[in-house]
Amino acid sequence: MTFINEYIEANKDRFLDELFDLIRIPSISSLSKHKPDMYKAAEYWKKMMLEAGADKAEVMETEGNPVTYGEKIIDPSLPTVLVYGHMDVMPVDPLELWDTDPFEPVVKDGKIWARGADDDKGQAFMHAKAFELLVKTDNLPCNVKFMIEGEEEVGSPSLYKFCEDNKEMLKADVILVSDTGLIAQDIPSITTGLRGLAYWQVDVTGPNRDLHSGLFGGAVANPINVLCDLISQMTDENNHITIPGFYDDVLVVSDEERKLMAKAPFNEEEYKKAIDVEELHGEKGYSTNERTGIRPSFDVCGIWGGYTGEGAKTVLPSKAHAKISTRLVPNQNHEQIAGLFKKHFESIAPKSVKVDVKPLHGGQAYVCPIDLPAYRAAEKAYTETFGKRPVPVRSGGSIPIIAGFNDILETKSVLMGFGLESDAIHSPNENYPLFNFYKGIETIAHFYKYFVEEMK
């Protein structure tokens, strides 16, 4: 289908200009001061959908940030694809580690550098342009709906009710998502599994005020010391999580499936070199890919307390805090895990401090059946554009709402991601290769043709 490549080539500079205007909106969902930016991003998506050829598009309210919904129904009897993406991005801290302004995108070394370049503005934008391409060339073979939300980076708390309230509007044969990645530019892959997530904030309080560390040190418990000690007890010498009941519902992957997973290309030395570490670390008895794909994990995402400014201040702090997450695997219930952690962490705390564990957000794991018509269509589309069959992989990441779609909308999702591990999502200097951006548009456009064929 040469018209696809011809349209991309003729419009590729405009595509970038339009994407850059979206990236320039600092739509950080976790910071309340950026609430107006969420509406700016939502309105921009509405504009893009209408210009691309949607019959209608609107910014819809939720209990939190807005959702932009759009659709083009060419024939109700034809299959329908619901495209899901998110307009919100992660905070940019620490700002001093960025080489360029995170919200002023630049192209260098064949990559777009900016916050949201990959996650998820760049990837979601590919769907808008693939849709435009098919509409403008009169090649759209089925109905398309868009749902672009503004809270994915904080766990999509408002989207569950939005889906409950709008089941009929969101009715589709498949949900198509690009918020995952490829093994490499020359090794296409389709994500068939996502881990779940449970996330907490832990607050430890000792004395009623900061104390002089000389006058009180050694006589009064230091909340930071206690917090570090409690965290260290959450895993054992084999990096096995010690929370009672944590593994009760973990589905053990068979030796046969583990052998199949091991066939996926992976170079441990290159992996270590890319992140500049000498040695890898994880649960004993599992490979690196297994640790991130089929096993749960425990991580401290942030920790703070006491004096952290310039110079010295001899203080025994009153409070210490941490943000902690676990990645979960199929069959683990994130609400149950949240309760188990809270109960255990608070129970082992010494009486010299007060400990409060607050669940922040979470979501279930998801596994995509590889016998879905939409999966087969995605497989054919990647094969068409990359010249080789994609490898099915399980991702270590989480998109909590995907399991929600499965439960609420009763619709499976296919995860056609195009990011790379080197894209530094959630980190300073996030980037997205131009090759992946344009190849993503091309592959998604092919997907629609094969999807309609597979649905017959």
C-alpha positions in Angstrom: 0.0 0.0 0.0 2.3 2.7 -1.3 -0.2 5.5 -0.5 0.6 5.1 3.2 4.3 5.9 2.7 3.6 8.6 0.2 1.2 10.4 2.5 3.7 10.1 5.4 6.5 11.5 3.3 4.4 14.4 2.0 3.3 15.4 5.5 6.1 14.4 7.8 7.2 17.9 8.6 3.7 19.0 9.4 3.2 15.9 11.6 6.2 17.0 13.7 5.1 20.6 14.0 1.7 19.5 15.2 3.2 17.1 17.7 5.6 19.7 19.0 2.6 22.1 19.7 1.1 19.3 21.9 4.4 18.6 23.6 4.8 22.3 24.5 1.8 22.0 26.8 3.1 21.1 30.3 0.3 18.7 31.1 1.7 17.2 34.3 -1.2 15.4 36.0 0.4 14.9 39.4 0.9 18.7 40.0 -2.3 20.6 40.7 -0.9 23.9 39.3 -1.0 22.3 35.8 -4.7 21.6 35.9 -5.3 24.4 33.3 -2.7 22.7 31.1 -4.7 19.5 31.1 -7.6 21.4 29.5 -5.3 23.0 27.0 -4.1 19.5 26.0 -7.6 18.2 25.9 -8.7 21.0 23.6 -5.7 20.5 21.4 -6.6 16.8 21.0 -10.2 17.8 20.1 -8.8 20.1 17.4 -6.5 17.4 16.0 -9.3 14.8 15.9 -11.6 17.0 14.0 -8.9 18.1 11.5 -7.9 14.5 11.0 -11.5 13.7 9.9 -13.5 12.7 13.0 -17.2 13.2 12.7 -17.3 14.6 16.2 -14.9 15.3 19.0 -15.5 16.7 22.5 -13.8 17.4 25.8 -15.6 15.5 28.5 -15.5 16.1 32.2 -14.6 13.4 34.7 -14.2 13.6 38.5 -10.6 14.6 37.8 -8.9 15.6 34.6 -10.8 15.7 31.3 -11.1 13.1 28.6 -11.1 13.9 24.9 -13.4 11.6 23.0 -13.8 11.5 19.2 -15.3 9.1 16.6 -15.8 8.4 13.0 -18.6 5.9 12.3 -18.6 5.0 8.6 -20.9 2.0 8.9 -22.3 0.6 12.2 -22.2 -2.9 10.8 -18.4 -2.7 10.3 -15.9 -3.5 13.1 -15.0 -0.7 15.5 -11.5 0.2 17.0 -11.2 2.2 20.1 -7.9 4.0 20.3 -6.7 4.8 23.9 -3.9 7.1 24.8 -3.0 9.7 27.5 -2.2 13.4 27.3 -0.6 13.7 30.7 3.1 13.4 31.4 5.4 12.8 34.3 7.1 15.7 36.2 10.4 16.8 34.8 12.5 16.9 38.1 15.4 17.0 38.4 15.4 19.8 35.8 19.1 20.4 36.0 19.7 17.0 34.4 18.0 17.9 31.2 20.2 18.9 28.3 17.3 20.8 26.7 14.1 22.5 27.9 11.7 19.5 28.5 8.8 21.3 27.0 10.6 22.8 24.0 11.1 19.8 21.7 14.2 19.6 19.6 15.4 17.1 17.0 19.0 16.0 17.2 20.7 12.7 16.5 17.6 11.5 14.7 15.4 11.8 17.9 12.8 14.1 19.4 14.0 15.2 22.8 11.2 16.4 25.2 9.0 15.3 28.0 6.2 13.2 26.4 8.1 12.7 23.2 7.5 8.9 23.7 5.3 8.6 26.7 2.6 9.1 25.5 2.2 12.1 23.3 4.5 10.9 20.5 3.0 7.4 20.5 -0.6 8.5 20.9 -0.1 11.1 18.2 0.9 8.3 15.7 -2.7 7.1 15.9 -4.1 10.5 15.1 -1.9 10.7 12.0 -2.6 7.1 10.9 -6.3 7.8 11.2 -5.9 11.1 9.2 -3.9 9.3 6.5 -6.7 6.7 6.0 -9.5 9.2 6.1 -7.9 11.7 3.7 -7.0 9.0 1.2 -10.4 7.4 1.4 -9.0 4.1 2.8 -10.5 3.9 6.3 -12.0 0.4 6.4 -13.8 0.5 9.7 -15.2 2.7 12.5 -12.7 4.4 14.8 -13.2 6.0 18.3 -10.6 7.9 20.3 -10.4 8.2 24.1 -7.5 10.3 25.3 -7.3 10.7 29.1 -5.4 13.0 31.4 -4.6 10.9 34.5 -2.7 7.8 33.3 0.5 8.8 35.1 -1.4 9.0 38.4 -3.2 5.7 37.9 -6.3 6.8 35.9 -8.4 7.2 39.1 -11.3 8.9 37.2 -11.3 6.8 34.1 -12.9 3.7 35.7 -16.1 5.6 36.5 -16.0 7.4 33.1 -16.0 4.0 31.4 -18.8 2.7 33.6 -20.9 5.8 32.7 -20.2 5.6 29.0 -20.2 1.9 28.1 -22.3 2.3 25.0 -20.3 5.2 23.7 -17.1 3.3 24.2 -18.4 0.1 22.7 -15.8 -1.5 20.3 -14.4 -4.7 19.0 -10.9 -4.0 20.3 -9.0 -1.3 22.2 -5.7 -0.3 20.4 -2.9 1.2 22.6 0.5 2.5 21.9 2.2 3.0 25.2 4.7 0.2 25.3 7.8 -0.6 23.3 9.9 -2.7 20.8 12.8 -5.0 21.7 14.9 -3.0 19.2 14.4 -1.0 16.0 15.2 -4.2 14.0 13.4 -6.6 16.3 9.6 -5.8 16.4 7.6 -7.0 19.3 4.1 -6.9 20.7 3.5 -6.6 24.4 1.2 -9.4 25.5 1.4 -8.8 29.3 1.6 -5.9 31.7 2.3 -6.1 35.4 -0.1 -4.6 37.9 0.8 -2.0 40.4 0.3 -1.0 44.1 1.7 2.3 45.3 1.9 3.9 48.7 3.2 6.8 50.7 4.8 6.0 54.0 5.1 8.6 56.7 7.2 8.0 59.8 6.9 10.4 62.8 9.2 10.5 65.8 9.6 13.5 68.1 7.2 16.4 67.9 9.8 18.7 66.3 13.3 18.5 64.8 15.9 18.0 67.5 19.5 18.8 67.9 21.3 15.6 66.9 24.0 16.1 69.5 21.8 16.6 72.4 19.2 14.0 71.4 21.1 11.6 69.1 21.4 8.1 70.5 18.5 8.7 72.9 15.6 9.3 70.5 14.7 7.2 67.5 15.6 8.9 64.2 12.6 8.5 61.8 14.9 8.3 58.8 16.9 5.5 60.3 13.8 3.7 61.3 12.2 4.1 57.8 15.4 2.7 56.2 15.4 -0.2 58.6 11.7 -1.0 57.9 12.3 -0.8 54.1 15.3 -3.2 54.3 13.1 -5.8 56.0 10.7 -5.9 52.9 13.0 -8.2 51.0 15.4 -11.0 52.1 18.8 -12.1 51.0 17.4 -13.7 47.8 15.4 -10.5 47.0 12.2 -12.3 47.8 9.5 -10.0 49.1 8.8 -10.8 52.8 5.3 -9.4 53.2 3.1 -12.3 54.5 0.7 -13.5 51.9 2.3 -11.5 49.1 2.9 -14.5 46.8 -0.2 -16.5 47.6 -2.0 -15.7 44.3 1.1 -15.4 42.0 0.6 -17.5 38.9 3.7 -19.6 38.4 4.8 -19.7 34.8 5.5 -23.1 33.4 9.0 -24.3 32.5 7.8 -24.6 28.9 6.7 -20.9 28.7 9.9 -19.8 30.4 11.8 -21.6 27.7 9.8 -19.8 25.0 10.4 -16.5 26.7 14.2 -17.2 26.8 14.2 -17.2 23.0 13.5 -13.5 22.9 16.8 -11.6 21.9 18.5 -10.2 25.0 22.1 -9.1 25.5 22.9 -8.7 29.2 26.2 -6.9 28.6 24.5 -4.3 26.4 21.7 -4.0 28.9 24.1 -3.2 31.7 26.1 -0.9 29.6 23.0 1.1 28.6 22.2 1.9 32.2 25.8 2.1 33.4 25.8 -0.7 36.0 28.4 -3.4 36.6 26.0 -6.0 38.0 22.3 -6.8 37.8 20.1 -7.4 40.8 16.9 -9.2 41.4 15.0 -12.3 42.7 17.2 -15.3 42.8 16.4 -18.1 40.4 15.0 -15.9 37.6 16.5 -14.3 34.5 16.4 -10.5 33.9 13.5 -10.7 31.5 11.6 -13.0 33.9 12.2 -10.7 36.8 10.5 -7.8 34.8 8.0 -9.9 33.0 6.5 -12.7 35.1 7.6 -11.9 38.7 6.5 -9.2 41.1 9.0 -6.5 42.4 9.4 -4.1 45.3 10.9 -0.6 44.9 11.3 2.6 46.8 10.5 5.4 44.3 11.4 8.3 46.5 12.6 9.0 50.1 13.0 12.2 52.0 13.2 13.8 55.4 15.5 16.0 57.6 17.8 18.6 56.2 18.8 18.3 52.5 20.0 21.8 51.7 23.5 23.1 51.1 26.0 22.6 53.8 25.5 20.9 57.2 22.7 21.1 59.7 23.0 18.7 62.7 19.4 17.8 63.1 17.5 14.7 64.2 14.4 15.0 62.0 10.8 14.8 63.3 9.5 13.1 60.1 10.6 10.8 57.3 8.7 9.9 54.1 8.9 7.4 51.3 7.0 6.6 48.1 6.9 2.8 47.6 5.6 0.6 44.8 5.2 -3.0 43.9 4.8 -4.3 40.4 2.3 -7.2 40.4 1.7 -10.2 38.1 -1.5 -11.8 36.9 -3.9 -13.1 39.6 -2.5 -10.7 42.3 -5.2 -8.2 43.4 -3.7 -4.8 43.9 -6.2 -3.8 46.6 -5.5 -6.9 48.6 -1.7 -6.4 48.2 -2.2 -2.7 49.3 -3.8 -4.0 52.5 -1.2 -6.7 53.2 1.7 -4.2 52.9 0.0 -1.6 55.1 -0.8 -4.1 57.8 2.7 -5.6 57.7 4.7 -2.4 57.5 2.8 -0.8 60.4 2.9 -3.9 62.5 6.7 -4.2 62.5 7.3 -0.6 63.3 8.9 0.1 66.8 6.9 2.0 69.4 9.5 4.8 69.2 7.8 6.1 66.1 4.4 6.4 64.5 4.0 4.9 61.0 1.2 5.7 58.6 0.9 3.9 55.2 -1.4 5.6 52.7 -2.4 3.7 49.5 -2.1 6.1 46.5 -3.1 4.1 43.5 -2.9 0.8 41.8 -4.2 -1.5 39.1 -4.4 -5.1 38.0 -2.0 -7.0 35.6 -3.2 -7.8 32.1 -2.4 -10.6 29.6 -3.5 -10.3 26.0 -4.6 -13.6 24.2 -2.5 -14.1 21.1 -5.4 -15.7 19.2 -7.4 -12.5 19.0 -8.2 -11.3 15.5 -6.8 -7.9 16.5 -3.5 -9.5 17.7 -3.2 -11.4 14.4 -3.8 -8.1 12.5 -1.1 -6.4 14.6 1.3 -9.2 13.9 0.7 -8.9 10.2 1.1 -5.2 10.3 4.5 -5.3 12.0 5.6 -8.1 9.6 4.5 -5.8 6.6 6.5 -2.8 7.8 9.5 -4.3 9.6 9.9 -7.3 7.3 9.9 -9.8 10.1 7.4 -11.3 12.5 7.1 -9.6 15.9 8.1 -11.3 19.1 5.4 -11.5 21.8 6.8 -10.2 25.1 5.6 -9.4 28.6 6.4 -6.0 29.8 7.6 -5.1 33.3 5.6 -1.9 33.2 2.0 -1.2 34.1 -1.0 0.5 32.5 -3.5 0.0 35.2 -6.6 1.0 33.2 -6.0 -1.8 30.6 -7.3 -4.4 33.1 -10.1 -2.0 33.9 -11.1 -1.9 30.2 -11.2 -5.7 30.3 -13.5 -5.8 33.3 -15.7 -2.7 32.7 -16.0 -2.5 28.9 -15.4 -6.3 28.4 -13.1 -5.5 25.6 -9.6 -6.8 25.0 -6.7 -4.4 24.4 -3.8 -4.9 21.9 -0.6 -3.1 22.8 1.2 -1.9 19.7 4.1 0.0 21.2 7.0 1.5 19.4 9.2 3.0 22.1 12.7 1.8 23.0 14.3 1.2 26.4 16.7 4.0 25.6 13.9 6.6 25.3 14.3 7.5 29.0 10.6 7.7 29.7 9.9 9.2 33.2 13.5 10.4 33.3 15.4 13.5 32.2 16.2 13.7 28.5 13.2 11.6 27.4 13.4 11.1 23.6 11.8 9.2 20.7 13.5 8.3 17.5 12.0 9.7 14.3 12.3 6.3 12.7 10.0 4.8 15.4 7.5 7.7 15.1 7.1 7.4 11.3 7.3 3.6 11.4 4.6 3.6 14.0 2.2 5.6 11.8 2.9 3.3 8.9 2.3 0.1 11.0 -0.9 1.4 12.6 -2.3 2.3 9.2 -1.6 -1.3 8.0 -3.3 -2.6 11.1 -6.7 -1.4 10.1 -6.7 -3.3 6.8 -5.7 -6.5 8.4 -8.0 -6.1 11.3 -11.1 -5.9 9.1 -9.9 -8.9 7.1 -9.4 -10.9 10.4 -12.9 -10.0 11.6 -14.6 -11.4 8.5 
